[in-house]
Amino acid sequence: MDELVEEILLRIPPDDPTRLLRAALVCKRWCRIVSAAGFRLRFREFHRTPPILGFLHNHRLSYTLVSTTSSFRPPPAACPNSYRATDARHGRVLLSRHRCYRNTLAIAFVVWDPIRGQSTELPLLPSSDTWNAAVLCAAVGACDHLDCQHGPEFLVVFVGTGNGNGNGGTFAHVYSSEAAAWSKRISAQHLHEDIRSLPSALAGNALYFVCSTIILKYDLAAREMSRPIVVRTTEDGGLGLASIRSHRLYLHEWSIEDAGWVQSKVIKLTKLLPDETLGSLRLTGFAHGLDIILVAAIERTFTIDLKSLQVTKVCEEGWCYGIFPYMSFCNPGSRVRL
């Protein structure tokens, strides 16, 4: 009988954490099933892709985490409000802010796990003319990322251009939580590109950052940078390109057979978005593995499901300086208020 109940409970949608909590309150047997570590692992394996539990909204000098469900209320990060969200991946959030240190401008980073309410402050890095950073599980290529946020190890990849005064090429530093330190400078002197503060993409064993005229690839295994072109991660983990032209969303995917970009879909935005937003549309990000694109227009931000074409308004708080989806499984037993 327990096996049958477990098979039914496994099929509860993961996007509202209270559904499993209510199931656990039915009786002691159901509570024992739902709270077991084995069930939590099977639940993640069954659904594979973590749901979106909220969106991190950047404002001028702070950020907020707005839940998509009233049942997810994470404790705040243990850092000042002046931090802003820089990235979110594998259940972790990367926060950053500038600060003065020994009469020079430096960048402070904090890695935050909203589910457990744990924060890790990283050593300061010297500021750059332009820069971006990404957080990810340290076991890239050897982890299915279904529960890796609760493991102890993570990486932060920082890419920058210049040394704060307009000189210098493009370079990278990698922070390892295992070593509790940043790596030595990894230089790419042949590259000198302004790095945009748009969300990075993780595909395979590489991170991709948007620059002014190219896309910068950072190979996590080789620890080197190169310049392919990519904007998003497709649902199957491949590379995708998205652009908006003439009120249409153009989607391309990288084809190994053709050794180039192949147009996969064209979506008419005039049929999906309000007329008053069409003159100011811009792409702001995507949800890893869900085929969901974020589009901003006139102090509003929408998600577009590329399969169902469902549009959802996720921000109407005035102008946002960047939005990052927060994706994670949240089951009974996790340290979060429900």
KABELCOR-V195316 format. One record per residue. N is the residue number from 0. RES is the residue in one letter. SS is DSSP state (helix for helix, strand for strand, loop for the rest). PSI is psi in degrees with one decimal (NA if undefined). Layout:
n=N res=RES ss=SS psi=PSI
n=N res=RES ss=SS psi=PSI
This chain:
n=0 res=M ss=loop psi=-40.8
n=1 res=D ss=helix psi=-37.6
n=2 res=E ss=helix psi=-38.9
n=3 res=L ss=helix psi=-44.3
n=4 res=V ss=helix psi=-42.1
n=5 res=E ss=helix psi=-40.7
n=6 res=E ss=helix psi=-34.8
n=7 res=I ss=helix psi=-44.2
n=8 res=L ss=helix psi=-29.0
n=9 res=L ss=loop psi=-25.5
n=10 res=R ss=loop psi=5.6
n=11 res=I ss=loop psi=129.2
n=12 res=P ss=loop psi=139.1
n=13 res=P ss=loop psi=-1.5
n=14 res=D ss=loop psi=-10.8
n=15 res=D ss=loop psi=103.7
n=16 res=P ss=loop psi=-25.0
n=17 res=T ss=helix psi=-17.8
n=18 res=R ss=helix psi=-44.7
n=19 res=L ss=helix psi=-34.7
n=20 res=L ss=helix psi=-43.1
n=21 res=R ss=helix psi=-38.7
n=22 res=A ss=helix psi=-37.7
n=23 res=A ss=helix psi=-21.6
n=24 res=L ss=loop psi=-3.7
n=25 res=V ss=loop psi=-48.2
n=26 res=C ss=loop psi=170.2
n=27 res=K ss=helix psi=-35.6
n=28 res=R ss=helix psi=-44.1
n=29 res=W ss=helix psi=-38.0
n=30 res=C ss=helix psi=-41.9
n=31 res=R ss=helix psi=-40.1
n=32 res=I ss=helix psi=-50.1
n=33 res=V ss=helix psi=-32.8
n=34 res=S ss=helix psi=-11.0
n=35 res=A ss=loop psi=142.6
n=36 res=A ss=helix psi=-35.2
n=37 res=G ss=helix psi=-37.9
n=38 res=F ss=helix psi=-42.8
n=39 res=R ss=helix psi=-38.5
n=40 res=L ss=helix psi=-44.7
n=41 res=R ss=helix psi=-35.2
n=42 res=F ss=helix psi=-44.4
n=43 res=R ss=helix psi=-41.6
n=44 res=E ss=helix psi=-34.1
n=45 res=F ss=helix psi=-42.6
n=46 res=H ss=helix psi=-21.1
n=47 res=R ss=loop psi=-66.3
n=48 res=T ss=loop psi=123.8
n=49 res=P ss=loop psi=146.0
n=50 res=P ss=loop psi=163.1
n=51 res=I ss=strand psi=117.5
n=52 res=L ss=strand psi=-15.4
n=53 res=G ss=strand psi=178.8
n=54 res=F ss=strand psi=133.5
n=55 res=L ss=strand psi=117.6
n=56 res=H ss=strand psi=122.3
n=57 res=N ss=strand psi=133.6
n=58 res=H ss=loop psi=-170.1
n=59 res=R ss=loop psi=-44.2
n=60 res=L ss=loop psi=16.7
n=61 res=S ss=loop psi=-176.0
n=62 res=Y ss=strand psi=162.3
n=63 res=T ss=strand psi=147.9
n=64 res=L ss=strand psi=109.5
n=65 res=V ss=strand psi=116.1
n=66 res=S ss=strand psi=145.0
n=67 res=T ss=loop psi=-8.9
n=68 res=T ss=loop psi=142.2
n=69 res=S ss=loop psi=-12.3
n=70 res=S ss=loop psi=-6.8
n=71 res=F ss=loop psi=108.5
n=72 res=R ss=strand psi=82.7
n=73 res=P ss=loop psi=148.1
n=74 res=P ss=loop psi=149.2
n=75 res=P ss=loop psi=156.5
n=76 res=A ss=loop psi=147.6
n=77 res=A ss=loop psi=65.0
n=78 res=C ss=loop psi=162.3
n=79 res=P ss=loop psi=159.2
n=80 res=N ss=loop psi=-13.0
n=81 res=S ss=loop psi=-4.7
n=82 res=Y ss=loop psi=153.9
n=83 res=R ss=strand psi=154.1
n=84 res=A ss=strand psi=132.3
n=85 res=T ss=strand psi=-29.3
n=86 res=D ss=strand psi=162.0
n=87 res=A ss=strand psi=125.4
n=88 res=R ss=strand psi=146.2
n=89 res=H ss=loop psi=38.4
n=90 res=G ss=loop psi=4.5
n=91 res=R ss=strand psi=155.1
n=92 res=V ss=strand psi=135.2
n=93 res=L ss=strand psi=119.7
n=94 res=L ss=strand psi=150.6
n=95 res=S ss=strand psi=159.8
n=96 res=R ss=strand psi=158.2
n=97 res=H ss=strand psi=146.9
n=98 res=R ss=strand psi=156.2
n=99 res=C ss=strand psi=136.0
n=100 res=Y ss=strand psi=115.8
n=101 res=R ss=loop psi=48.1
n=102 res=N ss=loop psi=15.7
n=103 res=T ss=strand psi=157.3
n=104 res=L ss=strand psi=128.5
n=105 res=A ss=strand psi=166.9
n=106 res=I ss=strand psi=126.2
n=107 res=A ss=strand psi=134.2
n=108 res=F ss=strand psi=145.8
n=109 res=V ss=strand psi=131.3
n=110 res=V ss=strand psi=125.8
n=111 res=W ss=strand psi=131.8
n=112 res=D ss=strand psi=99.7
n=113 res=P ss=loop psi=-29.0
n=114 res=I ss=loop psi=-46.1
n=115 res=R ss=loop psi=-11.4
n=116 res=G ss=loop psi=27.6
n=117 res=Q ss=strand psi=140.0
n=118 res=S ss=strand psi=141.8
n=119 res=T ss=strand psi=120.4
n=120 res=E ss=strand psi=129.0
n=121 res=L ss=loop psi=156.2
n=122 res=P ss=loop psi=152.1
n=123 res=L ss=loop psi=150.0
n=124 res=L ss=strand psi=143.6
n=125 res=P ss=strand psi=144.0
n=126 res=S ss=loop psi=159.3
n=127 res=S ss=loop psi=167.1
n=128 res=D ss=loop psi=-49.7
n=129 res=T ss=strand psi=147.9
n=130 res=W ss=strand psi=165.6
n=131 res=N ss=strand psi=167.6
n=132 res=A ss=strand psi=157.8
n=133 res=A ss=strand psi=146.8
n=134 res=V ss=strand psi=144.3
n=135 res=L ss=strand psi=162.7
n=136 res=C ss=strand psi=141.2
n=137 res=A ss=loop psi=-18.6
n=138 res=A ss=loop psi=46.4
n=139 res=V ss=loop psi=131.8
n=140 res=G ss=loop psi=-16.1
n=141 res=A ss=loop psi=18.5
n=142 res=C ss=loop psi=141.4
n=143 res=D ss=loop psi=-3.7
n=144 res=H ss=loop psi=22.5
n=145 res=L ss=loop psi=-28.5
n=146 res=D ss=loop psi=24.1
n=147 res=C ss=helix psi=-16.8
n=148 res=Q ss=helix psi=-25.3
n=149 res=H ss=helix psi=-0.8
n=150 res=G ss=loop psi=164.5
n=151 res=P ss=loop psi=-21.2
n=152 res=E ss=loop psi=139.8
n=153 res=F ss=strand psi=165.9
n=154 res=L ss=strand psi=151.1
n=155 res=V ss=strand psi=122.3
n=156 res=V ss=strand psi=122.3
n=157 res=F ss=strand psi=128.7
n=158 res=V ss=strand psi=137.3
n=159 res=G ss=strand psi=163.3
n=160 res=T ss=strand psi=131.0
n=161 res=G ss=loop psi=170.1
n=162 res=N ss=loop psi=22.4
n=163 res=G ss=loop psi=-10.8
n=164 res=N ss=loop psi=19.3
n=165 res=G ss=loop psi=0.9
n=166 res=N ss=loop psi=158.4
n=167 res=G ss=loop psi=158.5
n=168 res=G ss=loop psi=-161.0
n=169 res=T ss=strand psi=140.8
n=170 res=F ss=strand psi=172.7
n=171 res=A ss=strand psi=152.8
n=172 res=H ss=strand psi=146.7
n=173 res=V ss=strand psi=123.7
n=174 res=Y ss=strand psi=131.7
n=175 res=S ss=strand psi=124.4
n=176 res=S ss=loop psi=-25.5
n=177 res=E ss=loop psi=-42.2
n=178 res=A ss=loop psi=-16.0
n=179 res=A ss=loop psi=41.4
n=180 res=A ss=strand psi=158.2
n=181 res=W ss=strand psi=148.7
n=182 res=S ss=loop psi=170.0
n=183 res=K ss=loop psi=161.0
n=184 res=R ss=loop psi=130.1
n=185 res=I ss=strand psi=109.2
n=186 res=S ss=strand psi=151.2
n=187 res=A ss=strand psi=80.8
n=188 res=Q ss=loop psi=-22.3
n=189 res=H ss=loop psi=-7.9
n=190 res=L ss=loop psi=136.2
n=191 res=H ss=loop psi=87.3
n=192 res=E ss=loop psi=141.1
n=193 res=D ss=loop psi=127.1
n=194 res=I ss=strand psi=126.5
n=195 res=R ss=loop psi=153.3
n=196 res=S ss=loop psi=42.3
n=197 res=L ss=loop psi=157.6
n=198 res=P ss=loop psi=139.6
n=199 res=S ss=loop psi=165.0
n=200 res=A ss=strand psi=136.8
n=201 res=L ss=strand psi=119.2
n=202 res=A ss=strand psi=121.8
n=203 res=G ss=loop psi=-126.8
n=204 res=N ss=loop psi=33.7
n=205 res=A ss=strand psi=150.0
n=206 res=L ss=strand psi=147.0
n=207 res=Y ss=strand psi=129.6
n=208 res=F ss=strand psi=138.2
n=209 res=V ss=strand psi=129.4
n=210 res=C ss=strand psi=-175.4
n=211 res=S ss=loop psi=-39.7
n=212 res=T ss=loop psi=-8.4
n=213 res=I ss=loop psi=176.3
n=214 res=I ss=strand psi=127.0
n=215 res=L ss=strand psi=127.6
n=216 res=K ss=strand psi=129.5
n=217 res=Y ss=strand psi=114.7
n=218 res=D ss=strand psi=116.1
n=219 res=L ss=loop psi=-29.8
n=220 res=A ss=loop psi=-47.0
n=221 res=A ss=loop psi=-16.6
n=222 res=R ss=loop psi=52.5
n=223 res=E ss=strand psi=162.1
n=224 res=M ss=strand psi=146.4
n=225 res=S ss=strand psi=-171.8
n=226 res=R ss=loop psi=73.6
n=227 res=P ss=loop psi=-166.9
n=228 res=I ss=loop psi=124.3
n=229 res=V ss=loop psi=149.9
n=230 res=V ss=loop psi=-33.4
n=231 res=R ss=strand psi=167.6
n=232 res=T ss=strand psi=130.0
n=233 res=T ss=loop psi=171.4
n=234 res=E ss=loop psi=-32.8
n=235 res=D ss=loop psi=10.8
n=236 res=G ss=loop psi=3.5
n=237 res=G ss=loop psi=-169.3
n=238 res=L ss=strand psi=138.3
n=239 res=G ss=strand psi=157.0
n=240 res=L ss=strand psi=133.4
n=241 res=A ss=strand psi=141.7
n=242 res=S ss=strand psi=155.8
n=243 res=I ss=strand psi=125.3
n=244 res=R ss=strand psi=132.1
n=245 res=S ss=loop psi=46.0
n=246 res=H ss=loop psi=25.1
n=247 res=R ss=strand psi=143.3
n=248 res=L ss=strand psi=115.2
n=249 res=Y ss=strand psi=129.0
n=250 res=L ss=strand psi=131.8
n=251 res=H ss=strand psi=151.5
n=252 res=E ss=strand psi=146.9
n=253 res=W ss=strand psi=126.9
n=254 res=S ss=strand psi=121.0
n=255 res=I ss=loop psi=-38.8
n=256 res=E ss=loop psi=-43.0
n=257 res=D ss=loop psi=-8.1
n=258 res=A ss=loop psi=43.9
n=259 res=G ss=strand psi=-176.3
n=260 res=W ss=strand psi=135.8
n=261 res=V ss=strand psi=126.0
n=262 res=Q ss=strand psi=126.0
n=263 res=S ss=strand psi=-27.2
n=264 res=K ss=strand psi=148.1
n=265 res=V ss=strand psi=125.4
n=266 res=I ss=strand psi=124.8
n=267 res=K ss=strand psi=111.9
n=268 res=L ss=helix psi=-17.8
n=269 res=T ss=helix psi=-22.2
n=270 res=K ss=helix psi=-8.0
n=271 res=L ss=loop psi=-34.4
n=272 res=L ss=loop psi=154.6
n=273 res=P ss=loop psi=146.0
n=274 res=D ss=helix psi=-37.2
n=275 res=E ss=helix psi=-10.7
n=276 res=T ss=helix psi=-13.7
n=277 res=L ss=helix psi=-23.3
n=278 res=G ss=helix psi=-5.4
n=279 res=S ss=helix psi=33.6
n=280 res=L ss=loop psi=140.4
n=281 res=R ss=strand psi=143.7
n=282 res=L ss=strand psi=134.3
n=283 res=T ss=strand psi=-10.3
n=284 res=G ss=strand psi=-166.9
n=285 res=F ss=strand psi=165.2
n=286 res=A ss=strand psi=122.2
n=287 res=H ss=loop psi=123.6
n=288 res=G ss=loop psi=2.0
n=289 res=L ss=loop psi=-2.3
n=290 res=D ss=loop psi=48.3
n=291 res=I ss=strand psi=128.4
n=292 res=I ss=strand psi=142.8
n=293 res=L ss=strand psi=129.8
n=294 res=V ss=strand psi=130.5
n=295 res=A ss=strand psi=146.2
n=296 res=A ss=strand psi=123.2
n=297 res=I ss=loop psi=64.1
n=298 res=E ss=loop psi=19.5
n=299 res=R ss=strand psi=147.1
n=300 res=T ss=strand psi=136.2
n=301 res=F ss=strand psi=151.0
n=302 res=T ss=strand psi=142.8
n=303 res=I ss=strand psi=117.4
n=304 res=D ss=strand psi=116.1
n=305 res=L ss=loop psi=-14.7
n=306 res=K ss=loop psi=-50.9
n=307 res=S ss=loop psi=-15.5
n=308 res=L ss=loop psi=21.8
n=309 res=Q ss=loop psi=133.8
n=310 res=V ss=strand psi=132.2
n=311 res=T ss=strand psi=129.6
n=312 res=K ss=strand psi=124.0
n=313 res=V ss=strand psi=-8.4
n=314 res=C ss=strand psi=128.3
n=315 res=E ss=loop psi=46.7
n=316 res=E ss=loop psi=23.1
n=317 res=G ss=loop psi=-171.8
n=318 res=W ss=loop psi=129.1
n=319 res=C ss=loop psi=138.3
n=320 res=Y ss=loop psi=45.4
n=321 res=G ss=loop psi=137.8
n=322 res=I ss=strand psi=133.4
n=323 res=F ss=strand psi=125.0
n=324 res=P ss=strand psi=137.8
n=325 res=Y ss=strand psi=117.5
n=326 res=M ss=strand psi=129.3
n=327 res=S ss=loop psi=154.6
n=328 res=F ss=loop psi=142.5
n=329 res=C ss=loop psi=102.3
n=330 res=N ss=loop psi=159.6
n=331 res=P ss=loop psi=134.1
n=332 res=G ss=loop psi=-22.3
n=333 res=S ss=loop psi=149.5
n=334 res=R ss=loop psi=76.3
n=335 res=V ss=loop psi=147.4
n=336 res=R ss=strand psi=131.0
n=337 res=L ss=loop psi=NA
